[in-house]
Amino acid sequence: EAQVTQNPRYLITVTGKKLTVTCSQNMNHEYMSWYRQDPGLGLRQIYYSMNVEVTDKGDVPEGYKVSRKEKRNFPLILESPSPNQTSLYFCASSRLQQGIMFFGSGTQLSVL
Amino acid sequence: AQRVTQPEKLLSVFKGAPVELKCNYSYSGSPELFWYVQYSRQRLQLLLRHISRESIKGFTADLNKGETSFHLKKPFAQEEDSAMYYCALSNTGNQFYFGTGTSLTVIP
């Protein structure tokens, strides 16, 4: 089944403890991206990648890192999480410049 | 700067009534506009995009460059249309900007 898989679904952590949220797609998509969803703010793009080793900042990249070493994987890294990064995170993938994005099921992160 | 505005957080209509979900955008170039939908307990998914000029599940959306709008319309709402709807804009096909979403409830 074609899909985008995010792990974990839920994560509770403490301020400053490094964490990684994984994202994997099995559709051979070139484009992958990360979003955070906050009440009243909708989805905001954090980072995106157009292919292996090609990443760029979205609208709200501060406090986040990404890497794209393989086409199928696009992990989101929080080196030193803070409470304002408590949010619902979504990963998505699509063919390059097509705009038909396939979303993961989301990761609810709480930073205490 | 907010690029996509969805003025209604909540919208309720009766089954069989017309429905319009508003979306306005601000962008100086030629954007690509999309509507994404999230049904209960399902993932966010594409509903339609302006370049396709399709009708999906009875929904249509016309890009009005003069009014910078991309409103989503359906002449007769169905209960299964109840969902969260997001309007989205892409500038280069790589950066995406989403609105804050409109929760549509279709009353039986």
Backbone of each chain as ProteinMPNN parsed JSONL, in Angstrom:
{"seq_chain_A": "EAQVTQNPRYLITVTGKKLTVTCSQNMNHEYMSWYRQDPGLGLRQIYYSMNVEVTDKGDVPEGYKVSRKEKRNFPLILESPSPNQTSLYFCASSRLQQGIMFFGSGTQLSVL", "coords_chain_A": {"N_chain_A": [[0.848, -1.196, 0.0], [0.572, 2.17, -0.91], [2.043, 4.696, 0.929], [2.729, 7.182, 3.489], [4.715, 6.993, 6.254], [4.882, 7.787, 9.586], [6.734, 7.996, 12.608], [7.259, 8.418, 16.135], [3.662, 8.026, 16.888], [2.797, 9.397, 19.095], [4.52, 11.466, 21.387], [6.142, 12.297, 24.289], [8.278, 14.494, 25.854], [11.096, 16.058, 27.501], [12.272, 19.401, 28.022], [15.078, 20.229, 26.092], [16.011, 17.659, 25.533], [17.228, 15.795, 23.024], [15.479, 14.76, 20.091], [14.112, 12.628, 17.517], [11.886, 12.491, 14.84], [10.634, 10.155, 12.72], [10.153, 9.724, 9.172], [8.882, 8.068, 6.417], [8.486, 7.117, 3.026], [6.924, 5.14, 0.474], [6.635, 5.537, -2.205], [8.419, 6.384, -4.04], [8.773, 9.121, -4.253], [10.085, 12.331, -5.101], [9.862, 14.691, -3.676], [9.629, 15.789, -0.358], [8.234, 16.866, 2.775], [7.901, 18.71, 5.88], [5.478, 19.643, 8.323], [3.989, 21.689, 10.845], [1.165, 21.732, 12.955], [-0.881, 23.952, 14.523], [-3.311, 25.162, 16.857], [-5.533, 27.484, 15.448], [-3.618, 28.413, 13.724], [-3.262, 26.813, 11.549], [-1.613, 24.688, 9.131], [1.857, 24.852, 9.012], [4.748, 25.126, 7.058], [7.786, 23.503, 7.709], [10.343, 22.432, 6.858], [11.514, 21.435, 3.61], [12.244, 19.055, 1.005], [13.708, 18.485, -2.086], [14.989, 16.422, -3.241], [17.373, 13.756, -2.752], [19.807, 14.767, -0.443], [19.141, 17.422, -0.872], [17.814, 20.026, 0.67], [15.599, 22.512, 2.07], [14.598, 25.547, 3.748], [11.374, 26.034, 5.16], [8.542, 27.867, 6.173], [8.74, 28.067, 8.975], [11.41, 27.268, 10.217], [13.068, 27.439, 12.466], [14.783, 25.955, 15.127], [14.622, 23.394, 14.274], [15.936, 20.553, 12.475], [16.702, 18.795, 9.471], [17.3, 15.892, 7.428], [18.242, 14.314, 4.374], [19.195, 11.642, 3.376], [18.543, 9.37, 2.105], [16.244, 8.544, -0.5], [13.691, 7.73, 0.362], [13.431, 8.412, 3.05], [12.971, 10.974, 5.519], [13.826, 12.373, 8.095], [12.857, 14.342, 10.959], [14.498, 16.446, 13.103], [14.877, 17.492, 16.404], [17.048, 19.245, 18.069], [17.31, 20.469, 20.579], [14.695, 20.468, 22.155], [11.965, 22.696, 22.903], [9.268, 23.99, 24.974], [7.59, 25.502, 23.257], [7.589, 24.092, 20.969], [5.801, 22.151, 21.163], [3.368, 20.446, 19.494], [1.371, 19.308, 16.679], [2.693, 17.274, 14.281], [3.226, 16.842, 10.821], [4.264, 14.817, 8.13], [4.876, 14.834, 4.627], [4.693, 13.724, 1.199], [5.414, 13.979, -2.324], [5.305, 13.821, -5.935], [7.778, 15.668, -7.689], [7.109, 19.104, -7.704], [4.423, 18.719, -8.161], [2.377, 18.915, -6.35], [0.426, 17.269, -5.372], [0.075, 16.075, -2.53], [0.872, 13.455, -0.289], [-0.002, 12.62, 2.903], [1.378, 11.842, 6.131], [0.185, 10.184, 9.137], [0.521, 11.773, 11.296], [2.286, 13.172, 14.144], [2.007, 13.62, 17.483], [3.506, 15.817, 19.508], [4.679, 16.542, 22.714], [6.346, 18.821, 24.663], [7.748, 19.113, 27.701]], "CA_chain_A": [[0.0, 0.0, 0.0], [1.33, 3.408, -0.999], [1.755, 5.527, 2.089], [3.761, 7.89, 4.239], [4.692, 6.457, 7.609], [5.558, 8.6, 10.603], [6.856, 7.413, 13.95], [6.089, 7.764, 16.745], [2.403, 8.745, 16.805], [2.749, 10.277, 20.255], [5.83, 11.585, 22.028], [6.264, 13.257, 25.376], [9.68, 14.612, 26.206], [11.404, 17.207, 28.351], [13.059, 20.453, 27.386], [16.493, 19.997, 25.872], [16.359, 16.275, 25.211], [17.185, 15.629, 21.569], [14.582, 13.724, 19.591], [13.95, 12.499, 16.074], [10.637, 11.934, 14.339], [10.969, 9.561, 11.427], [9.168, 9.771, 8.098], [9.295, 7.223, 5.318], [7.467, 6.937, 1.98], [7.241, 4.012, -0.409], [6.111, 5.871, -3.528], [9.541, 6.892, -4.845], [8.583, 10.558, -4.451], [11.264, 13.166, -4.936], [9.589, 15.799, -2.761], [9.12, 15.498, 0.987], [8.19, 18.08, 3.572], [7.404, 18.626, 7.241], [4.593, 20.716, 8.744], [3.432, 21.643, 12.183], [-0.208, 22.23, 12.994], [-1.202, 24.543, 15.818], [-4.668, 25.74, 16.853], [-5.65, 28.858, 14.967], [-2.527, 28.759, 12.804], [-3.242, 25.914, 10.399], [-0.362, 23.972, 8.917], [2.982, 25.699, 8.587], [5.826, 24.299, 6.546], [9.025, 23.632, 8.476], [11.41, 22.181, 5.893], [11.16, 20.578, 2.505], [13.376, 18.479, 0.288], [13.337, 18.168, -3.465], [15.623, 15.158, -3.592], [18.429, 13.355, -1.822], [20.812, 15.782, -0.127], [18.653, 18.758, -1.219], [16.782, 20.461, 1.614], [15.477, 23.962, 2.168], [13.74, 26.002, 4.838], [10.023, 26.479, 4.905], [8.131, 29.094, 6.847], [9.098, 28.078, 10.4], [12.46, 26.267, 10.396], [13.896, 27.639, 13.652], [14.724, 24.918, 16.152], [14.481, 22.092, 13.625], [16.88, 20.131, 11.449], [16.263, 17.651, 8.679], [18.318, 15.309, 6.562], [17.676, 13.484, 3.308], [20.299, 10.795, 2.92], [17.935, 8.386, 1.206], [15.044, 9.128, -1.105], [12.47, 7.357, 1.041], [13.387, 8.859, 4.442], [13.139, 12.416, 5.743], [13.614, 12.571, 9.53], [12.819, 15.676, 11.555], [15.326, 16.402, 14.306], [14.83, 18.619, 17.332], [18.284, 19.091, 18.843], [17.056, 20.9, 21.951], [13.269, 20.858, 22.118], [11.431, 23.638, 23.893], [7.809, 23.854, 25.073], [6.866, 26.096, 22.129], [7.578, 23.139, 19.863], [4.671, 21.257, 21.372], [2.541, 20.631, 18.308], [1.08, 18.127, 15.869], [3.589, 17.329, 13.132], [2.887, 16.019, 9.665], [5.195, 14.646, 7.036], [4.163, 14.629, 3.377], [5.555, 13.507, 0.04], [4.741, 14.071, -3.62], [6.208, 13.956, -7.078], [8.325, 17.01, -7.676], [6.311, 20.208, -8.252], [3.09, 18.285, -8.575], [1.444, 19.466, -5.387], [-0.502, 16.264, -4.838], [0.835, 15.566, -1.393], [0.382, 12.363, 0.536], [0.381, 12.955, 4.268], [1.432, 10.845, 7.182], [-0.928, 10.242, 10.087], [0.798, 12.798, 12.291], [2.979, 12.883, 15.401], [1.672, 14.61, 18.509], [4.669, 16.013, 20.372], [4.552, 17.423, 23.876], [7.623, 19.119, 25.302], [7.444, 19.617, 29.046]], "C_chain_A": [[0.882, 1.244, 0.0], [1.008, 4.289, 0.208], [2.999, 6.224, 2.619], [3.626, 7.452, 5.7], [5.522, 7.33, 8.537], [5.622, 7.824, 11.9], [7.661, 8.336, 14.853], [4.802, 8.557, 16.507], [2.286, 9.758, 17.944], [4.119, 10.291, 20.918], [5.771, 12.675, 23.082], [7.724, 13.287, 25.783], [9.865, 15.835, 27.102], [12.289, 18.187, 27.585], [14.525, 20.058, 27.281], [16.905, 18.595, 25.502], [16.142, 16.015, 23.718], [16.227, 14.515, 21.162], [14.528, 13.751, 18.072], [12.594, 11.886, 15.781], [10.923, 11.413, 12.93], [9.81, 9.68, 10.448], [9.716, 8.956, 6.938], [8.154, 7.103, 4.322], [7.924, 5.859, 1.015], [6.773, 4.262, -1.833], [7.183, 6.431, -4.466], [9.391, 8.385, -5.178], [9.873, 11.325, -4.224], [11.064, 14.167, -3.793], [9.045, 15.298, -1.44], [9.157, 16.775, 1.811], [7.616, 17.798, 4.954], [6.568, 19.865, 7.562], [4.305, 20.563, 10.233], [2.053, 22.281, 12.148], [-0.513, 22.689, 14.397], [-2.578, 25.187, 15.741], [-4.666, 27.198, 16.394], [-4.596, 29.277, 13.96], [-2.484, 27.865, 11.578], [-1.946, 25.133, 10.32], [0.695, 24.948, 8.432], [4.161, 24.812, 8.205], [7.123, 24.572, 7.303], [10.229, 23.533, 7.549], [10.834, 21.373, 4.742], [12.426, 20.1, 1.796], [12.925, 18.083, -1.107], [14.003, 16.901, -3.968], [16.7, 14.852, -2.567], [19.468, 14.458, -1.71], [20.404, 17.202, -0.529], [17.525, 19.12, -0.27], [16.75, 21.974, 1.667], [14.463, 24.327, 3.245], [12.36, 26.353, 4.329], [9.746, 27.754, 5.669], [8.621, 29.193, 8.287], [10.195, 27.067, 10.716], [13.235, 26.352, 11.709], [13.678, 26.526, 14.667], [14.613, 23.511, 15.593], [15.643, 21.84, 12.669], [16.264, 18.973, 10.696], [17.464, 17.085, 7.947], [17.634, 14.449, 5.515], [18.827, 12.679, 2.693], [19.807, 9.715, 1.954], [16.653, 8.986, 0.689], [13.804, 8.862, -0.274], [12.337, 7.96, 2.438], [13.673, 10.348, 4.599], [12.877, 12.695, 7.229], [13.643, 14.032, 9.95], [13.523, 15.598, 12.905], [15.132, 17.67, 15.119], [16.014, 18.444, 18.277], [18.064, 19.432, 20.323], [15.622, 21.398, 22.036], [12.888, 21.832, 23.232], [9.908, 23.529, 23.903], [7.047, 24.462, 23.898], [6.921, 25.223, 20.866], [6.562, 22.02, 20.094], [3.673, 21.498, 20.261], [2.221, 19.272, 17.701], [1.876, 18.27, 14.58], [3.151, 16.357, 12.044], [4.033, 16.002, 8.667], [4.37, 14.403, 5.773], [5.159, 14.395, 2.257], [4.734, 13.661, -1.228], [5.785, 13.977, -4.73], [6.622, 15.414, -7.154], [7.405, 17.988, -8.384], [4.932, 19.783, -8.732], [2.023, 18.816, -7.627], [0.435, 18.483, -4.843], [0.237, 15.553, -3.711], [0.103, 14.451, -0.68], [0.921, 12.6, 1.938], [0.494, 11.721, 5.148], [0.286, 11.054, 8.162], [-0.664, 11.215, 11.24], [1.528, 12.28, 13.515], [2.636, 13.993, 16.379], [2.835, 14.683, 19.486], [4.332, 16.96, 21.508], [5.92, 17.581, 24.513], [7.336, 19.781, 26.642], [8.571, 20.484, 29.596]], "O_chain_A": [[1.813, 1.363, 0.797], [-0.155, 4.59, 0.475], [4.133, 5.909, 2.258], [2.55, 7.537, 6.292], [6.704, 7.574, 8.299], [4.697, 7.092, 12.253], [8.624, 8.963, 14.411], [4.859, 9.663, 15.971], [1.738, 10.846, 17.764], [4.793, 9.264, 21.002], [5.401, 13.816, 22.806], [8.336, 12.246, 26.027], [8.91, 16.547, 27.415], [12.961, 17.821, 26.622], [15.134, 19.611, 28.253], [18.072, 18.371, 25.181], [15.012, 16.018, 23.228], [16.169, 13.465, 21.801], [14.852, 14.753, 17.433], [12.201, 10.892, 16.391], [11.395, 12.151, 12.066], [8.645, 9.73, 10.841], [10.863, 9.129, 6.526], [6.991, 7.0, 4.712], [9.115, 5.678, 0.764], [6.539, 3.318, -2.587], [6.872, 6.898, -5.561], [9.822, 8.847, -6.234], [10.645, 11.036, -3.309], [11.994, 14.451, -3.038], [8.12, 14.488, -1.402], [9.991, 17.652, 1.587], [6.94, 16.792, 5.174], [6.89, 20.978, 7.144], [4.368, 19.469, 10.795], [1.808, 23.238, 11.414], [-0.417, 21.917, 15.351], [-2.973, 25.698, 14.693], [-3.9, 28.024, 16.889], [-4.666, 30.372, 13.402], [-1.728, 28.144, 10.648], [-1.264, 24.941, 11.327], [0.445, 25.766, 7.546], [4.522, 23.88, 8.923], [7.506, 25.724, 7.508], [11.038, 24.458, 7.473], [9.804, 20.713, 4.879], [13.511, 20.656, 1.964], [11.895, 17.432, -1.284], [13.62, 16.365, -5.009], [16.905, 15.614, -1.623], [19.943, 15.007, -2.704], [21.245, 18.101, -0.525], [16.417, 18.595, -0.38], [17.736, 22.641, 1.355], [13.594, 23.533, 3.604], [12.191, 26.889, 3.234], [10.614, 28.618, 5.795], [8.889, 30.292, 8.771], [9.934, 26.093, 11.421], [13.984, 25.432, 12.038], [12.546, 26.198, 15.02], [14.522, 22.543, 16.348], [16.247, 22.768, 12.132], [15.409, 18.259, 11.219], [18.512, 17.724, 7.859], [16.552, 13.916, 5.76], [19.345, 13.013, 1.628], [20.554, 9.221, 1.109], [16.041, 9.831, 1.342], [12.927, 9.723, -0.215], [11.227, 8.015, 2.968], [14.514, 10.908, 3.895], [11.811, 13.202, 7.579], [14.359, 14.848, 9.37], [13.174, 14.771, 13.747], [15.211, 18.78, 14.593], [15.987, 17.599, 19.172], [18.583, 18.748, 21.205], [15.368, 22.602, 21.995], [13.422, 21.786, 24.34], [9.319, 23.03, 22.945], [5.96, 23.988, 23.568], [6.364, 25.582, 19.828], [6.479, 21.069, 19.317], [3.181, 22.614, 20.093], [2.722, 18.237, 18.139], [1.749, 19.268, 13.87], [2.765, 15.219, 12.311], [4.676, 17.017, 8.4], [3.284, 13.829, 5.843], [6.316, 14.805, 2.341], [3.514, 13.495, -1.215], [6.989, 14.047, -4.482], [5.88, 16.295, -6.721], [6.971, 17.748, -9.511], [4.347, 20.419, -9.608], [0.907, 19.127, -8.044], [-0.337, 18.821, -3.946], [0.93, 14.559, -3.927], [-1.113, 14.494, -0.491], [2.124, 12.76, 2.143], [-0.184, 10.713, 4.948], [-0.491, 11.999, 8.025], [-1.545, 11.446, 12.068], [1.41, 11.111, 13.881], [2.937, 15.162, 16.137], [3.113, 13.724, 20.206], [3.774, 18.037, 21.297], [6.573, 16.596, 24.859], [6.758, 20.865, 26.706], [8.474, 20.987, 30.715]]}, "seq_chain_B": "AQRVTQPEKLLSVFKGAPVELKCNYSYSGSPELFWYVQYSRQRLQLLLRHISRESIKGFTADLNKGETSFHLKKPFAQEEDSAMYYCALSNTGNQFYFGTGTSLTVIP", "coords_chain_B": {"N_chain_B": [[4.035, 37.155, 6.655], [0.662, 36.589, 6.185], [-0.45, 34.352, 3.796], [-2.572, 32.879, 2.955], [-5.956, 33.0, 3.579], [-8.613, 31.83, 5.417], [-11.633, 32.698, 6.227], [-13.699, 31.614, 7.779], [-13.92, 29.68, 10.629], [-15.652, 27.739, 11.453], [-18.359, 26.122, 9.858], [-21.686, 25.523, 9.211], [-24.12, 23.694, 7.481], [-27.268, 22.69, 6.082], [-28.131, 19.426, 4.979], [-28.244, 18.964, 1.514], [-28.312, 21.643, 0.962], [-26.654, 24.458, -0.618], [-23.107, 24.879, -0.454], [-20.375, 26.927, 0.43], [-17.022, 27.401, 0.84], [-14.796, 29.742, 1.905], [-11.815, 31.155, 0.54], [-9.113, 33.239, 0.492], [-6.247, 34.72, -0.957], [-2.895, 36.027, -0.813], [-0.531, 36.93, -2.996], [1.999, 37.789, -5.2], [2.827, 36.705, -7.59], [2.192, 34.016, -9.858], [0.323, 31.871, -8.398], [-0.071, 28.427, -7.367], [-3.028, 26.871, -6.484], [-4.722, 24.962, -4.006], [-7.109, 22.667, -2.596], [-7.279, 20.925, 0.347], [-8.464, 18.146, 2.281], [-9.598, 16.835, 5.369], [-11.041, 14.126, 6.591], [-12.904, 12.714, 9.337], [-10.806, 10.876, 11.445], [-9.127, 10.23, 9.376], [-6.382, 10.668, 7.082], [-4.947, 13.79, 6.055], [-5.796, 14.867, 2.818], [-5.546, 15.451, -0.733], [-8.065, 17.383, -2.244], [-8.822, 18.978, -4.494], [-7.163, 20.769, -7.2], [-6.327, 23.908, -8.673], [-5.288, 23.949, -11.261], [-6.172, 21.688, -12.464], [-8.839, 21.942, -12.892], [-11.006, 20.347, -12.207], [-13.962, 18.552, -11.103], [-14.444, 17.299, -8.042], [-15.946, 14.893, -6.108], [-18.226, 16.366, -6.369], [-17.465, 18.906, -5.713], [-16.247, 22.115, -6.683], [-13.827, 24.587, -7.595], [-12.966, 27.82, -8.374], [-10.369, 29.771, -9.594], [-10.015, 33.084, -8.934], [-8.387, 35.617, -10.038], [-8.596, 38.364, -9.953], [-10.008, 38.953, -7.625], [-8.423, 37.632, -5.948], [-9.132, 35.037, -4.952], [-10.189, 31.715, -4.075], [-12.511, 30.063, -3.807], [-14.303, 27.286, -2.464], [-16.857, 25.241, -3.691], [-20.058, 23.636, -3.541], [-23.014, 22.413, -4.879], [-25.019, 20.919, -3.577], [-24.934, 19.904, -0.46], [-23.7, 17.016, 1.252], [-23.987, 14.598, 3.93], [-21.608, 13.201, 4.242], [-19.743, 15.025, 3.532], [-18.911, 16.418, 5.686], [-16.174, 17.631, 7.337], [-12.733, 18.716, 7.793], [-11.478, 21.434, 6.074], [-8.831, 22.616, 4.124], [-7.373, 25.337, 2.545], [-4.72, 25.831, 0.262], [-1.634, 27.258, -0.832], [0.876, 27.321, -3.296], [4.024, 28.557, -4.153], [6.354, 28.066, -5.785], [5.995, 25.499, -6.295], [7.308, 24.166, -4.439], [7.413, 25.413, -1.893], [4.856, 25.59, 0.465], [1.839, 27.076, 1.615], [-0.579, 27.047, 4.011], [-4.023, 27.662, 4.806], [-5.904, 28.446, 7.804], [-7.893, 26.659, 8.06], [-11.256, 25.326, 7.699], [-13.905, 24.068, 9.446], [-16.322, 22.007, 8.38], [-19.677, 21.231, 8.886], [-22.274, 19.16, 8.046], [-25.605, 19.196, 8.416], [-27.996, 16.738, 9.101]], "CA_chain_B": [[2.798, 37.655, 6.07], [-0.255, 35.492, 5.908], [-0.68, 34.269, 2.38], [-3.855, 32.224, 2.712], [-6.931, 33.332, 4.611], [-9.914, 31.182, 5.435], [-12.271, 33.522, 7.265], [-14.643, 30.87, 8.62], [-13.377, 28.518, 11.329], [-16.718, 26.75, 11.517], [-19.447, 26.366, 8.919], [-22.707, 24.484, 9.269], [-25.17, 23.8, 6.47], [-28.163, 21.546, 6.062], [-28.002, 18.487, 3.864], [-28.951, 19.404, 0.319], [-28.121, 23.074, 0.752], [-25.357, 24.776, -1.223], [-22.051, 25.22, 0.504], [-19.22, 27.639, -0.109], [-15.946, 27.636, 1.792], [-14.047, 30.852, 1.336], [-10.359, 31.187, 0.603], [-8.47, 34.367, -0.163], [-4.794, 34.583, -0.878], [-2.09, 37.169, -1.221], [0.705, 36.493, -3.646], [2.161, 38.678, -6.339], [3.113, 35.962, -8.818], [1.141, 33.102, -10.301], [0.367, 30.752, -7.458], [-0.898, 27.239, -7.551], [-3.959, 26.789, -5.37], [-5.213, 23.614, -3.723], [-7.952, 22.394, -1.437], [-7.033, 19.658, 1.016], [-9.558, 17.815, 3.177], [-9.318, 15.813, 6.377], [-12.234, 13.516, 7.166], [-12.677, 12.201, 10.684], [-9.956, 9.697, 11.597], [-8.389, 9.943, 8.148], [-5.259, 11.574, 6.835], [-5.155, 14.929, 5.171], [-5.661, 14.417, 1.432], [-5.891, 16.453, -1.728], [-9.415, 17.349, -2.797], [-8.66, 19.411, -5.869], [-6.203, 21.841, -7.441], [-6.938, 24.782, -9.663], [-4.823, 23.722, -12.626], [-6.87, 20.537, -13.032], [-10.187, 22.376, -13.232], [-11.871, 19.176, -12.096], [-14.963, 18.513, -10.058], [-14.185, 16.122, -7.241], [-17.019, 14.677, -5.114], [-19.206, 17.42, -6.546], [-16.874, 20.196, -5.36], [-15.489, 22.86, -7.665], [-13.205, 25.815, -7.098], [-12.455, 28.646, -9.461], [-9.379, 30.769, -9.214], [-10.366, 34.43, -9.343], [-7.172, 36.4, -9.792], [-8.945, 39.745, -9.633], [-10.392, 39.011, -6.217], [-7.468, 36.748, -5.25], [-9.911, 34.072, -4.188], [-10.255, 30.331, -4.577], [-13.571, 29.52, -2.96], [-14.728, 25.912, -2.75], [-18.309, 25.247, -3.747], [-20.79, 22.424, -3.881], [-24.407, 22.856, -4.942], [-25.883, 20.183, -2.657], [-24.069, 19.28, 0.547], [-24.029, 15.692, 1.763], [-23.464, 14.392, 5.283], [-20.222, 12.727, 4.169], [-18.841, 16.154, 3.278], [-18.455, 16.957, 6.97], [-14.722, 17.428, 7.421], [-11.928, 19.922, 7.915], [-11.001, 21.784, 4.749], [-7.717, 23.558, 4.124], [-6.927, 25.933, 1.303], [-3.26, 25.913, 0.279], [-1.005, 27.961, -1.948], [2.278, 27.004, -3.538], [4.616, 29.563, -5.022], [7.227, 27.471, -6.79], [5.751, 24.066, -6.289], [8.086, 23.582, -3.351], [6.949, 25.989, -0.639], [3.413, 25.546, 0.589], [1.241, 27.866, 2.674], [-1.933, 26.592, 4.272], [-4.896, 28.477, 5.623], [-6.144, 27.923, 9.15], [-8.871, 25.592, 7.978], [-12.677, 25.515, 7.985], [-14.569, 22.825, 9.815], [-17.669, 21.967, 7.798], [-20.625, 20.256, 9.422], [-23.504, 19.073, 7.269], [-26.656, 18.77, 9.34], [-28.943, 15.858, 8.375]], "C_chain_B": [[1.892, 36.478, 5.719], [-0.591, 35.467, 4.441], [-2.024, 33.655, 2.034], [-4.786, 32.496, 3.885], [-8.209, 32.544, 4.4], [-10.703, 31.835, 6.557], [-13.184, 32.756, 8.204], [-13.937, 29.693, 9.278], [-14.376, 27.377, 11.312], [-17.797, 27.134, 10.523], [-20.414, 25.191, 9.009], [-23.748, 24.752, 8.204], [-26.053, 22.574, 6.585], [-27.892, 20.693, 4.827], [-28.85, 18.983, 2.693], [-28.812, 20.885, 0.022], [-26.787, 23.325, 0.06], [-24.349, 25.155, -0.139], [-20.911, 25.921, -0.236], [-18.216, 27.872, 1.011], [-15.004, 28.657, 1.169], [-12.539, 30.71, 1.541], [-9.878, 32.404, -0.173], [-6.962, 34.246, 0.017], [-4.13, 35.906, -1.248], [-0.771, 36.65, -1.752], [0.839, 37.261, -4.935], [2.386, 37.937, -7.648], [1.917, 35.151, -9.264], [1.161, 31.865, -9.404], [-0.384, 29.535, -7.971], [-1.758, 27.116, -6.302], [-4.535, 25.385, -5.259], [-6.269, 23.674, -2.618], [-7.603, 20.994, -0.946], [-8.152, 19.426, 2.018], [-9.102, 16.733, 4.158], [-10.639, 15.333, 6.961], [-11.872, 12.931, 8.528], [-11.878, 10.909, 10.658], [-9.269, 9.29, 10.301], [-7.272, 10.968, 7.995], [-5.697, 12.746, 5.959], [-4.91, 14.462, 3.73], [-6.083, 15.519, 0.479], [-7.333, 16.268, -2.174], [-9.366, 17.789, -4.261], [-7.629, 20.529, -5.961], [-6.662, 22.64, -8.649], [-6.503, 24.457, -11.082], [-5.557, 22.546, -13.277], [-8.265, 20.912, -13.523], [-11.175, 21.197, -13.211], [-12.978, 19.449, -11.088], [-14.748, 17.198, -9.322], [-15.258, 16.029, -6.163], [-18.04, 15.809, -5.183], [-18.698, 18.81, -6.21], [-16.159, 20.804, -6.562], [-14.875, 24.079, -6.993], [-12.626, 26.555, -8.276], [-11.488, 29.677, -8.917], [-9.788, 32.121, -9.797], [-9.192, 35.343, -9.02], [-7.483, 37.836, -9.425], [-9.29, 39.921, -8.159], [-9.43, 38.22, -5.342], [-8.208, 35.772, -4.352], [-9.898, 32.713, -4.871], [-11.288, 29.607, -3.717], [-13.984, 28.126, -3.431], [-16.242, 25.849, -2.67], [-18.853, 23.864, -4.057], [-22.259, 22.77, -3.85], [-25.321, 22.166, -3.92], [-25.009, 19.42, -1.659], [-24.612, 17.932, 0.992], [-23.405, 15.51, 3.148], [-22.002, 13.98, 5.254], [-19.234, 13.836, 3.82], [-18.343, 16.794, 4.573], [-16.983, 16.616, 7.171], [-14.063, 18.772, 7.684], [-11.332, 20.197, 6.543], [-9.913, 22.852, 4.858], [-7.452, 24.041, 2.701], [-5.411, 26.086, 1.38], [-2.749, 26.575, -0.991], [0.437, 27.493, -2.072], [2.848, 28.035, -4.494], [5.447, 28.932, -6.141], [6.961, 25.989, -7.001], [6.498, 23.374, -5.169], [7.667, 24.119, -1.985], [5.435, 26.041, -0.633], [2.96, 26.371, 1.784], [-0.223, 27.441, 2.798], [-2.716, 27.654, 5.028], [-5.136, 27.796, 6.964], [-7.239, 26.865, 9.191], [-10.288, 26.014, 8.313], [-13.281, 24.159, 8.294], [-16.007, 22.873, 9.315], [-18.49, 20.864, 8.452], [-21.878, 20.309, 8.567], [-24.566, 18.43, 8.163], [-27.688, 17.933, 8.597], [-30.34, 16.465, 8.289]], "O_chain_B": [[2.296, 35.522, 5.057], [-0.988, 36.495, 3.891], [-2.556, 33.882, 0.947], [-4.438, 32.249, 5.04], [-8.81, 32.591, 3.327], [-10.458, 31.547, 7.729], [-13.423, 33.206, 9.325], [-13.417, 28.812, 8.594], [-14.01, 26.209, 11.177], [-18.115, 28.311, 10.358], [-20.021, 24.029, 8.899], [-24.207, 25.882, 8.036], [-25.64, 21.544, 7.118], [-27.48, 21.19, 3.779], [-30.007, 19.368, 2.858], [-29.164, 21.331, -1.07], [-25.883, 22.493, 0.141], [-24.696, 25.671, 0.923], [-20.544, 25.561, -1.354], [-18.549, 28.483, 2.026], [-14.489, 28.469, 0.067], [-12.068, 30.217, 2.566], [-10.199, 32.573, -1.349], [-6.48, 33.731, 1.026], [-4.72, 36.769, -1.898], [0.0, 36.012, -1.037], [-0.127, 37.372, -5.691], [2.154, 38.5, -8.718], [0.77, 35.553, -9.07], [1.929, 30.931, -9.635], [-1.211, 29.616, -8.879], [-1.257, 27.245, -5.184], [-4.799, 24.714, -6.258], [-6.307, 24.611, -1.82], [-7.625, 20.022, -1.701], [-8.726, 20.378, 2.547], [-8.325, 15.842, 3.812], [-11.28, 16.047, 7.732], [-10.705, 12.687, 8.831], [-12.222, 9.966, 9.945], [-8.872, 8.135, 10.144], [-7.231, 11.988, 8.684], [-6.687, 12.675, 5.231], [-3.943, 13.753, 3.455], [-6.869, 16.401, 0.828], [-7.774, 15.152, -2.448], [-9.811, 17.066, -5.152], [-7.266, 21.151, -4.962], [-7.313, 22.102, -9.545], [-7.271, 24.667, -12.021], [-5.564, 22.422, -14.502], [-8.804, 20.294, -14.44], [-12.046, 21.074, -14.072], [-12.945, 20.422, -10.335], [-14.858, 16.12, -9.906], [-15.458, 16.97, -5.395], [-18.646, 16.168, -4.174], [-19.415, 19.793, -6.398], [-15.543, 20.094, -7.357], [-15.348, 24.539, -5.954], [-11.886, 25.989, -9.08], [-11.753, 30.356, -7.926], [-9.892, 32.274, -11.015], [-9.022, 35.784, -7.883], [-6.736, 38.465, -8.676], [-8.913, 40.91, -7.531], [-9.608, 38.15, -4.126], [-7.95, 35.689, -3.152], [-9.635, 32.588, -6.068], [-10.967, 28.661, -2.998], [-14.01, 27.834, -4.627], [-16.846, 26.337, -1.714], [-18.219, 23.048, -4.726], [-22.721, 23.37, -2.88], [-26.288, 22.766, -3.452], [-24.416, 18.398, -2.004], [-25.822, 17.734, 1.095], [-22.429, 16.175, 3.496], [-21.233, 14.359, 6.138], [-18.023, 13.612, 3.814], [-17.441, 17.63, 4.541], [-16.602, 15.445, 7.173], [-14.72, 19.808, 7.783], [-10.75, 19.308, 5.921], [-10.052, 23.843, 5.575], [-7.324, 23.241, 1.775], [-4.872, 26.428, 2.432], [-3.344, 26.467, -2.064], [1.128, 27.296, -1.072], [2.24, 28.352, -5.517], [5.249, 29.244, -7.315], [7.63, 25.326, -7.792], [6.359, 22.169, -4.96], [7.578, 23.357, -1.023], [4.809, 26.477, -1.599], [3.606, 26.373, 2.832], [-0.989, 27.471, 1.834], [-2.152, 28.442, 5.788], [-4.628, 26.704, 7.219], [-7.482, 26.25, 10.229], [-10.508, 26.933, 9.101], [-13.179, 23.222, 7.503], [-16.808, 23.686, 9.777], [-18.052, 19.718, 8.555], [-22.473, 21.371, 8.384], [-24.436, 17.286, 8.599], [-28.205, 18.367, 7.568], [-31.244, 15.857, 7.716]]}, "name": "protein", "num_of_chains": 2, "seq": "EAQVTQNPRYLITVTGKKLTVTCSQNMNHEYMSWYRQDPGLGLRQIYYSMNVEVTDKGDVPEGYKVSRKEKRNFPLILESPSPNQTSLYFCASSRLQQGIMFFGSGTQLSVLAQRVTQPEKLLSVFKGAPVELKCNYSYSGSPELFWYVQYSRQRLQLLLRHISRESIKGFTADLNKGETSFHLKKPFAQEEDSAMYYCALSNTGNQFYFGTGTSLTVIP"}
